[in-house]
């Protein structure tokens, strides 16, 4: 990623909207935006599968493992506006488990790319399935999209909810129901 090129593009953008990039408050804006874009898209520079592989352990466990309410932030690839929310990630082990923080890190890496929520949801499930080969994976994302809140339809209380169900989460109604019940439960 070339920060200088991004900064130059932002300077052009400022001029095109009628601003003066030499104005005191905007002088360093192109460089700040370039650093921001670099941070917001750092998921392109690491494979979430590699992160998961760093903490895989052999363990005979056959009960669902769930990490819920994982905050995430991403950029809509259609408008380059943020969408953000919570991810709920579960799997049923098949002789191998992964460090819990690696599930949250997977959400982080995949969300830090230009995305649509549907692809983001499936990419998280696919990475976990590929590395662990569990009996099943369930992922649910709940998000608000600024492209719907501050432009377009401007619906302030709208949430988009997407799910990806693999293996037992797709084929076993009891596993799916348990997962959905667990993610509804909120801490007091």
URURPE-V22222 format. One record per pair of residues at least 6 apart in sequence whose ideal C-beta (glycine too) atoms are under 8 Angstrom apart, sorted by the first residue. I is the first residue (numbers start at 1). J is the second residue. Records with the same first field share a line. If there is no record, write none. Layout:
I = J ; J
//
This chain:
1 = 37 ; 38 ; 41
3 = 31 ; 34 ; 35 ; 38
4 = 34
6 = 30 ; 33 ; 34 ; 37 ; 38
7 = 30 ; 31 ; 33 ; 34
8 = 30
10 = 29 ; 30 ; 33 ; 34
11 = 21 ; 30
14 = 20 ; 21 ; 26 ; 29 ; 30
15 = 21
19 = 26
20 = 26
21 = 27 ; 29 ; 30
39 = 112
40 = 73 ; 75 ; 112
41 = 75 ; 112 ; 113 ; 114
42 = 109 ; 112
43 = 108 ; 109 ; 110 ; 111 ; 112 ; 113
44 = 112 ; 113
46 = 109
47 = 109
48 = 105 ; 106 ; 109 ; 110 ; 123 ; 124 ; 127
49 = 127 ; 130 ; 131
51 = 102 ; 105 ; 106 ; 109
52 = 98 ; 102 ; 106 ; 127 ; 128 ; 131 ; 132
53 = 131
54 = 99 ; 102
55 = 98 ; 99 ; 101 ; 102
56 = 96 ; 97 ; 98 ; 131 ; 132
57 = 96 ; 97 ; 98 ; 99
58 = 95 ; 96
59 = 93 ; 95 ; 96 ; 97
60 = 95
61 = 93 ; 97
62 = 92 ; 93 ; 135
63 = 92 ; 93
64 = 90 ; 91 ; 92 ; 175 ; 178 ; 179 ; 182
65 = 90 ; 91 ; 92 ; 93 ; 97 ; 100
66 = 88 ; 89 ; 90 ; 179 ; 182 ; 183
67 = 88 ; 89 ; 90 ; 100 ; 103 ; 104
68 = 86 ; 88 ; 89 ; 90 ; 182 ; 183
69 = 86 ; 88
70 = 86 ; 87 ; 88 ; 89 ; 103 ; 104 ; 107
71 = 84 ; 85 ; 86
72 = 84 ; 85 ; 86 ; 87 ; 107 ; 108 ; 111 ; 141 ; 143
73 = 82 ; 83 ; 84 ; 111 ; 112
74 = 82 ; 83 ; 84 ; 111 ; 112 ; 113 ; 115 ; 117 ; 120 ; 143
75 = 81 ; 82 ; 83 ; 113 ; 114 ; 115
76 = 82 ; 83 ; 114 ; 115 ; 116 ; 145 ; 146 ; 147
77 = 114 ; 115 ; 116
78 = 116 ; 147
79 = 146 ; 147 ; 151
80 = 114
81 = 145 ; 146 ; 147 ; 150 ; 151
82 = 146
83 = 115 ; 117 ; 143 ; 144 ; 145 ; 146 ; 147 ; 160
84 = 143 ; 144
85 = 141 ; 142 ; 143 ; 144 ; 159
86 = 141 ; 142 ; 143
87 = 107 ; 111 ; 124 ; 139 ; 140 ; 141
88 = 138 ; 139 ; 140 ; 141 ; 142 ; 179 ; 183
89 = 103 ; 104 ; 106 ; 107 ; 124 ; 128 ; 137 ; 138 ; 139
90 = 137 ; 138 ; 139 ; 169 ; 179 ; 182
91 = 128 ; 132 ; 134 ; 135 ; 136 ; 137 ; 138
92 = 134 ; 135 ; 136 ; 167 ; 168 ; 169 ; 175
93 = 132 ; 134 ; 135
94 = 132 ; 133 ; 134 ; 135
96 = 132 ; 133 ; 134
97 = 132
98 = 128 ; 131 ; 132
103 = 128
106 = 124 ; 127 ; 128
107 = 124
110 = 120 ; 123 ; 124 ; 127
111 = 120
117 = 141 ; 143 ; 145 ; 160 ; 162
118 = 162
120 = 141 ; 162
121 = 139 ; 140 ; 141 ; 162 ; 163 ; 164
122 = 139 ; 164
124 = 139 ; 164
125 = 137 ; 138 ; 139 ; 164 ; 165 ; 166
126 = 164
128 = 134 ; 137 ; 139
129 = 137 ; 166 ; 167
134 = 167
135 = 167 ; 168
136 = 165 ; 166 ; 167 ; 168 ; 169 ; 170 ; 171 ; 172 ; 175
137 = 164 ; 165 ; 166 ; 167 ; 169
138 = 163 ; 164 ; 165 ; 166 ; 169 ; 175 ; 176 ; 179
139 = 163 ; 164 ; 165
140 = 161 ; 162 ; 163 ; 179 ; 180 ; 183
141 = 160 ; 161 ; 162 ; 163
142 = 159 ; 160 ; 161
143 = 159 ; 160 ; 161
144 = 158 ; 159 ; 160
145 = 158 ; 160
148 = 154 ; 155 ; 158 ; 160
149 = 155 ; 156 ; 158
165 = 176
168 = 175
169 = 175 ; 176 ; 179
170 = 176
//
